[in-house]
Amino acid sequence: MTEEKSSQAVQTDVKIKEPMRYNVLFMNDDYTPIDFVQSLLVDIFYHKQVEAENLGKLIHEKGKAIVGTYTYEVAEQKSIESTTMARSAGHPLQVTTEQE
């Protein structure tokens, strides 16, 4: 007696979902120098100097601005790093993250 093996193809629909994106925002305050904000934008968020200057002006004029959009973990890390550097320098800069 021989056992028959049947070979059946199983088709599966796989949908790959992009990870959620999160914006990092800087809030304007009357105490954090714009030069310090611009240095964070260059050092942590890798903006070019001209972009950092434009974002600094936007934060000042509008009260807040999105400084970068990342996956959750990266957004949180950059937010924490910015806040830590601001506090270490004695500045009250507020940094938040929000879902895009």
Z-matrix of the N, CA and C atoms (Angstrom, degrees):
N
C 1 1.437
C 2 1.516 1 109.36
N 3 1.283 2 115.75 1 130.87
C 4 1.454 3 120.32 2 177.84
C 5 1.518 4 109.51 3 -112.53
N 6 1.306 5 113.69 4 143.06
C 7 1.458 6 119.27 5 -179.45
C 8 1.523 7 108.00 6 -96.05
N 9 1.305 8 115.94 7 128.85
C 10 1.453 9 120.15 8 179.84
C 11 1.529 10 109.70 9 -88.73
N 12 1.322 11 115.12 10 134.06
C 13 1.462 12 119.78 11 175.85
C 14 1.523 13 107.11 12 -106.19
N 15 1.312 14 114.93 13 128.15
C 16 1.458 15 117.44 14 177.61
C 17 1.520 16 109.24 15 -101.40
N 18 1.243 17 115.12 16 136.70
C 19 1.459 18 121.71 17 -179.25
C 20 1.520 19 107.89 18 -106.82
N 21 1.317 20 115.46 19 112.49
C 22 1.455 21 119.81 20 179.71
C 23 1.527 22 108.66 21 -119.22
N 24 1.296 23 114.29 22 135.07
C 25 1.468 24 119.33 23 177.42
C 26 1.521 25 108.52 24 -85.72
N 27 1.308 26 115.19 25 132.25
C 28 1.455 27 120.53 26 177.75
C 29 1.519 28 107.54 27 -108.69
N 30 1.299 29 114.90 28 124.49
C 31 1.458 30 119.50 29 -179.80
C 32 1.524 31 108.74 30 -100.81
N 33 1.305 32 114.57 31 131.21
C 34 1.456 33 119.78 32 -179.46
C 35 1.514 34 109.15 33 -124.87
N 36 1.303 35 116.06 34 134.47
C 37 1.462 36 120.05 35 175.48
C 38 1.516 37 107.99 36 -89.47
N 39 1.318 38 115.35 37 118.71
C 40 1.454 39 120.79 38 179.55
C 41 1.517 40 107.95 39 -111.62
N 42 1.305 41 115.22 40 122.50
C 43 1.458 42 119.87 41 177.38
C 44 1.518 43 107.72 42 -112.18
N 45 1.297 44 114.57 43 120.93
C 46 1.455 45 120.02 44 179.39
C 47 1.520 46 107.93 45 -93.36
N 48 1.312 47 114.47 46 124.49
C 49 1.455 48 120.19 47 -178.63
C 50 1.527 49 109.04 48 -101.27
N 51 1.301 50 115.96 49 128.72
C 52 1.459 51 120.88 50 176.99
C 53 1.532 52 108.41 51 -64.87
N 54 1.333 53 116.93 52 144.44
C 55 1.461 54 118.35 53 177.95
C 56 1.526 55 110.72 54 -66.94
N 57 1.306 56 116.36 55 150.43
C 58 1.459 57 121.57 56 179.08
C 59 1.529 58 107.96 57 -63.30
N 60 1.307 59 116.22 58 148.74
C 61 1.467 60 121.84 59 -179.94
C 62 1.531 61 108.49 60 -110.99
N 63 1.331 62 114.52 61 148.67
C 64 1.455 63 120.82 62 -177.98
C 65 1.526 64 109.86 63 -130.61
N 66 1.329 65 115.03 64 137.33
C 67 1.459 66 121.69 65 177.24
C 68 1.524 67 109.48 66 -89.82
N 69 1.317 68 115.82 67 140.81
C 70 1.461 69 121.62 68 171.19
C 71 1.520 70 105.88 69 -103.36
N 72 1.337 71 116.23 70 127.93
C 73 1.457 72 121.41 71 -177.98
C 74 1.521 73 110.76 72 -118.58
N 75 1.314 74 116.10 73 140.67
C 76 1.461 75 123.10 74 170.81
C 77 1.527 76 106.55 75 -104.05
N 78 1.341 77 115.84 76 135.68
C 79 1.456 78 121.99 77 177.72
C 80 1.530 79 108.91 78 -102.07
N 81 1.311 80 115.90 79 143.74
C 82 1.459 81 120.51 80 178.06
C 83 1.528 82 109.80 81 -75.87
N 84 1.322 83 115.90 82 144.83
C 85 1.462 84 121.23 83 170.07
C 86 1.528 85 107.49 84 -144.04
N 87 1.311 86 116.19 85 169.00
C 88 1.468 87 120.37 86 -176.17
C 89 1.522 88 113.11 87 -88.63
N 90 1.323 89 118.18 88 4.22
C 91 1.459 90 120.48 89 -172.39
C 92 1.527 91 114.85 90 -118.46
N 93 1.315 92 117.90 91 -31.36
C 94 1.467 93 120.39 92 -178.26
C 95 1.525 94 109.52 93 -78.89
N 96 1.330 95 118.18 94 120.61
C 97 1.473 96 120.60 95 -179.53
C 98 1.528 97 111.78 96 -63.97
N 99 1.316 98 115.23 97 142.53
C 100 1.464 99 120.23 98 -179.56
C 101 1.525 100 110.86 99 -62.71
N 102 1.325 101 117.39 100 -32.28
C 103 1.468 102 119.90 101 177.56
C 104 1.524 103 111.28 102 -62.54
N 105 1.329 104 116.37 103 -37.41
C 106 1.459 105 120.61 104 178.36
C 107 1.530 106 109.95 105 -67.35
N 108 1.318 107 116.63 106 -44.21
C 109 1.468 108 121.61 107 178.51
C 110 1.525 109 109.71 108 -59.06
N 111 1.314 110 116.67 109 -44.97
C 112 1.465 111 121.18 110 -179.88
C 113 1.525 112 111.15 111 -63.52
N 114 1.326 113 116.84 112 -37.71
C 115 1.468 114 118.61 113 179.08
C 116 1.531 115 110.91 114 -66.50
N 117 1.341 116 117.97 115 -36.19
C 118 1.469 117 120.32 116 175.34
C 119 1.526 118 110.52 117 -63.95
N 120 1.317 119 116.06 118 -41.78
C 121 1.464 120 120.45 119 -178.69
C 122 1.524 121 111.53 120 -63.19
N 123 1.318 122 116.49 121 -34.09
C 124 1.465 123 120.76 122 178.41
C 125 1.530 124 110.44 123 -79.06
N 126 1.335 125 116.99 124 -48.15
C 127 1.465 126 121.21 125 -172.78
C 128 1.528 127 114.47 126 -75.36
N 129 1.315 128 117.39 127 -38.22
C 130 1.470 129 120.43 128 -175.38
C 131 1.526 130 112.00 129 -98.93
N 132 1.333 131 116.33 130 -38.93
C 133 1.468 132 119.91 131 -174.50
C 134 1.527 133 112.69 132 -101.37
N 135 1.338 134 117.01 133 -1.30
C 136 1.462 135 123.74 134 175.55
C 137 1.528 136 114.29 135 58.01
N 138 1.336 137 115.64 136 35.17
C 139 1.465 138 119.54 137 172.76
C 140 1.527 139 108.57 138 -79.83
N 141 1.287 140 115.97 139 150.08
C 142 1.467 141 120.31 140 172.83
C 143 1.536 142 107.15 141 -71.87
N 144 1.323 143 116.58 142 158.38
C 145 1.466 144 121.24 143 -174.84
C 146 1.528 145 111.95 144 -55.96
N 147 1.323 146 117.83 145 -43.46
C 148 1.466 147 121.18 146 -179.28
C 149 1.530 148 110.54 147 -63.25
N 150 1.344 149 117.17 148 -42.48
C 151 1.464 150 120.72 149 177.84
C 152 1.523 151 110.40 150 -63.43
N 153 1.333 152 116.89 151 -40.47
C 154 1.460 153 121.62 152 179.41
C 155 1.531 154 110.53 153 -62.87
N 156 1.320 155 117.06 154 -41.25
C 157 1.460 156 120.85 155 177.92
C 158 1.526 157 111.09 156 -63.23
N 159 1.341 158 116.24 157 -43.89
C 160 1.472 159 120.50 158 179.06
C 161 1.526 160 111.36 159 -64.39
N 162 1.333 161 116.77 160 -42.08
C 163 1.463 162 119.90 161 177.89
C 164 1.529 163 111.14 162 -65.46
N 165 1.326 164 116.63 163 -39.57
C 166 1.469 165 120.60 164 177.55
C 167 1.517 166 111.31 165 -59.19
N 168 1.326 167 116.90 166 -43.33
C 169 1.467 168 121.16 167 177.23
C 170 1.524 169 111.11 168 -64.36
N 171 1.328 170 116.50 169 -42.10
C 172 1.460 171 121.20 170 179.72
C 173 1.531 172 111.33 171 -62.55
N 174 1.320 173 116.74 172 -43.15
C 175 1.467 174 121.25 173 177.90
C 176 1.523 175 109.46 174 -60.32
N 177 1.325 176 116.54 175 -44.29
C 178 1.461 177 121.40 176 -178.84
C 179 1.532 178 111.34 177 -65.32
N 180 1.325 179 117.16 178 -43.58
C 181 1.462 180 121.37 179 -175.76
C 182 1.525 181 113.19 180 -76.76
N 183 1.336 182 117.11 181 -40.65
C 184 1.471 183 120.96 182 -174.85
C 185 1.533 184 113.25 183 -95.58
N 186 1.335 185 116.65 184 -13.29
C 187 1.462 186 119.64 185 -179.45
C 188 1.512 187 113.67 186 94.31
N 189 1.323 188 116.21 187 -19.26
C 190 1.469 189 121.35 188 176.34
C 191 1.521 190 108.36 189 -168.72
N 192 1.335 191 114.96 190 162.44
C 193 1.468 192 119.51 191 177.20
C 194 1.517 193 109.40 192 -159.01
N 195 1.323 194 115.22 193 149.86
C 196 1.461 195 121.46 194 173.82
C 197 1.523 196 106.85 195 -76.43
N 198 1.336 197 116.12 196 123.87
C 199 1.468 198 119.91 197 -178.92
C 200 1.520 199 112.16 198 -104.67
N 201 1.342 200 117.40 199 -7.74
C 202 1.454 201 121.10 200 177.06
C 203 1.514 202 110.86 201 -179.63
N 204 1.321 203 116.51 202 156.26
C 205 1.462 204 122.71 203 178.28
C 206 1.522 205 108.27 204 -131.06
N 207 1.347 206 115.86 205 126.44
C 208 1.461 207 121.70 206 -171.46
C 209 1.522 208 110.04 207 -146.06
N 210 1.329 209 115.01 208 175.79
C 211 1.461 210 119.27 209 168.79
C 212 1.524 211 107.40 210 -66.90
N 213 1.316 212 117.35 211 165.18
C 214 1.462 213 121.58 212 -174.40
C 215 1.523 214 112.80 213 -55.00
N 216 1.316 215 117.12 214 -49.28
C 217 1.461 216 120.94 215 -175.36
C 218 1.521 217 111.84 216 -62.88
N 219 1.315 218 116.86 217 -42.39
C 220 1.465 219 120.67 218 -179.15
C 221 1.532 220 109.81 219 -69.23
N 222 1.324 221 116.99 220 -42.45
C 223 1.470 222 120.62 221 178.62
C 224 1.524 223 110.66 222 -60.19
N 225 1.321 224 117.33 223 -45.18
C 226 1.468 225 121.40 224 178.80
C 227 1.519 226 111.15 225 -62.26
N 228 1.327 227 116.82 226 -44.26
C 229 1.463 228 120.55 227 -178.97
C 230 1.532 229 111.22 228 -62.04
N 231 1.325 230 116.62 229 -45.60
C 232 1.462 231 120.16 230 -179.42
C 233 1.529 232 110.84 231 -66.98
N 234 1.311 233 117.12 232 -35.94
C 235 1.457 234 121.78 233 177.13
C 236 1.530 235 110.96 234 -64.48
N 237 1.313 236 116.55 235 -46.90
C 238 1.469 237 121.72 236 179.50
C 239 1.527 238 110.48 237 -64.36
N 240 1.313 239 116.49 238 -44.19
C 241 1.467 240 120.76 239 -179.44
C 242 1.538 241 110.97 240 -62.39
N 243 1.333 242 116.91 241 -41.65
C 244 1.464 243 121.04 242 178.87
C 245 1.526 244 111.04 243 -64.72
N 246 1.322 245 116.56 244 -45.72
C 247 1.458 246 121.20 245 -179.91
C 248 1.525 247 110.80 246 -63.32
N 249 1.320 248 116.93 247 -43.12
C 250 1.470 249 121.68 248 179.58
C 251 1.526 250 110.80 249 -61.31
N 252 1.327 251 116.47 250 -45.41
C 253 1.466 252 119.65 251 179.62
C 254 1.532 253 110.89 252 -65.16
N 255 1.325 254 117.15 253 -39.51
C 256 1.468 255 120.58 254 179.10
C 257 1.528 256 110.47 255 -63.91
N 258 1.325 257 117.14 256 -45.62
C 259 1.471 258 120.35 257 -179.79
C 260 1.526 259 110.96 258 -65.18
N 261 1.317 260 116.62 259 -39.18
C 262 1.465 261 120.85 260 178.91
C 263 1.529 262 111.29 261 -61.93
N 264 1.330 263 115.75 262 -31.30
C 265 1.462 264 120.79 263 179.65
C 266 1.533 265 111.36 264 -91.57
N 267 1.331 266 116.97 265 1.33
C 268 1.463 267 120.95 266 177.89
C 269 1.518 268 114.81 267 81.61
N 270 1.332 269 117.22 268 23.39
C 271 1.460 270 121.09 269 -178.83
C 272 1.532 271 110.92 270 -108.77
N 273 1.347 272 116.92 271 142.53
C 274 1.471 273 120.68 272 -178.14
C 275 1.530 274 114.61 273 -89.92
N 276 1.311 275 118.99 274 22.83
C 277 1.464 276 122.35 275 -176.80
C 278 1.533 277 110.74 276 -50.22
N 279 1.319 278 115.56 277 130.03
C 280 1.461 279 121.29 278 176.80
C 281 1.527 280 109.47 279 -98.95
N 282 1.321 281 115.36 280 129.37
C 283 1.466 282 121.94 281 -179.99
C 284 1.521 283 106.93 282 -126.62
N 285 1.321 284 116.76 283 129.57
C 286 1.462 285 120.35 284 179.29
C 287 1.531 286 110.19 285 -129.71
N 288 1.321 287 114.79 286 163.75
C 289 1.461 288 121.13 287 173.10
C 290 1.518 289 107.87 288 -123.89
N 291 1.315 290 115.70 289 145.60
C 292 1.461 291 120.59 290 176.59
C 293 1.515 292 108.54 291 -146.68
N 294 1.312 293 114.31 292 149.96
C 295 1.464 294 119.54 293 179.51
C 296 1.513 295 109.57 294 -65.23
N 297 1.320 296 115.62 295 138.76
C 298 1.472 297 121.58 296 -178.18
C 299 1.514 298 110.33 297 -66.80
